[in-house]
Amino acid sequence: MELNYVEAGEGFPLLLIHGFCNDLTLWDEVRDALAKHFKVITIDLPGHGQSPLLEGEVSFPRVADELAEWLKAKGWEEVIVIGHSMGGYVTLHLTDQHPEMVRAFGLFHSNANEDSPSRKEGRLKSIEIVKQQGMGAFIESFIPFLFYHERIEELMPMIDKSTKMALQTSTETHIAFTQAMHDRESKFHLLKTGMPKLLIAGDHDTAVAFDLSFKMMRAAKNATTHVMYDTGHMGMLERPEEATKTLLDFANSVTA
């Protein structure tokens, strides 16, 4: 698998995985500060940013296996991995399929459960909208919805940044990964393992409801949990300093 990536800093590898219709620039606001203490690796998932889409069917088990091989080829045999939203699904599959490569993992506004029936239906509707109307119609409604509505005016530069990222995503990538999200299985059991884990939730996240995040936090073992208040689904953009401190504290705790 070919992946576009940026590597910064020295120390234990910290892999940051972006979400749906984003790219590695999602982490720009936190990467440099983290790189003062760790080797920070940000990637473009297949079909996102400057990474080509995988040929054939896309699934999270396949992406996780390909990512594991890519990491080994780069010489990174063990990492701390943090996944935002859909990147959390990749994180969970990497952890489940290649636990020897994961020192600790984090879910940043993500969900360890499979989709609910209503969410599955919404995924399929999204595919039809994109097929019929193109990515523009989807992005217009999708991106602002991810940010806390009471801070929309303040966060317009970050909304514009997210919109530009999303507009680079092809129809083929949207369809492939939306289907993969629809088809994915629950990885909730990983929350109950002894591996160190970080769960970050936004109290006004409309993509991963806070009551769902709270249930995951209560079920998780050996977990660091953090709630970002007055925050939606894009905490690293909405609260970059808070996100940096939370990630740094967790990474330090599992490498001390």
Secondary structure, 3 states (H helix, E strand, C coil): CCCCEEEECCCCEEEEECCCCCCHHHHHHHHHHHCCCCEEEEECCCCCCCCCCCCCCCCHHHHHHHHHHHHHHHCCCCEEEEEECHHHHHHHHHHHHCHHHEEEEEEECCCCCCCCHHHHHHHHHHHHHHHHHCHHHHHHHHHHHCCCHHHCCCCHHHHHHHHHHHHCCCHHHHHHHHHHHHHCCCCHHHHHCCCCEEEEEECCCCCCCHHHHHHHHHHCCCEEEEEECCCCCCHHHHCHHHHHHHHHHHHHHHHC
